[in-house]
């Protein structure tokens, strides 16, 4: 991976999330999601709602998934985060 980007998923990611979920033989995680991309390629996604993850099985993505999980924890720990308790519980278990 040359250019990893972590960002919130948008409506423009719907088709790519569905494709990634199919590759991973899973359902698309519940919204909202954070996604990791390498250029235009979606590598992994994690639900900030329940911690569900999908990842490209043809790309070394374990480290990317860990980065996504850490970012969800960081956001959840920010003061005033409405998802703080649930996100921390979902991602750490």
C-alpha positions, 0 to 999 in steps of 0.5 A: 500500500502506497497511499492509505487514507482513512475517512468516513464512508459516503453515499458514493462508497455504496457500490464499493462497500457492496463489492468489498462485502461480497469479496469478504463473504459478509454483509455491509457493516451498519452505518456509519462506517470508516473506510480505508482506501489505497488510491481508488481501491477500498481495502477495509471498512468498519462500522462505528455503530457495532464494530463489524468489519469487512476487508479485501481478502486479496490484500494484506489488510490486518494492519489496516483493520487495526488502524480503522479500529484505533481511529474509531476508538479515538473518535469515541473517546473525544468529549461529547461523542454520542457514540462513546460508550457503545463504540468503545465496547463494540471495538474492544471486544 
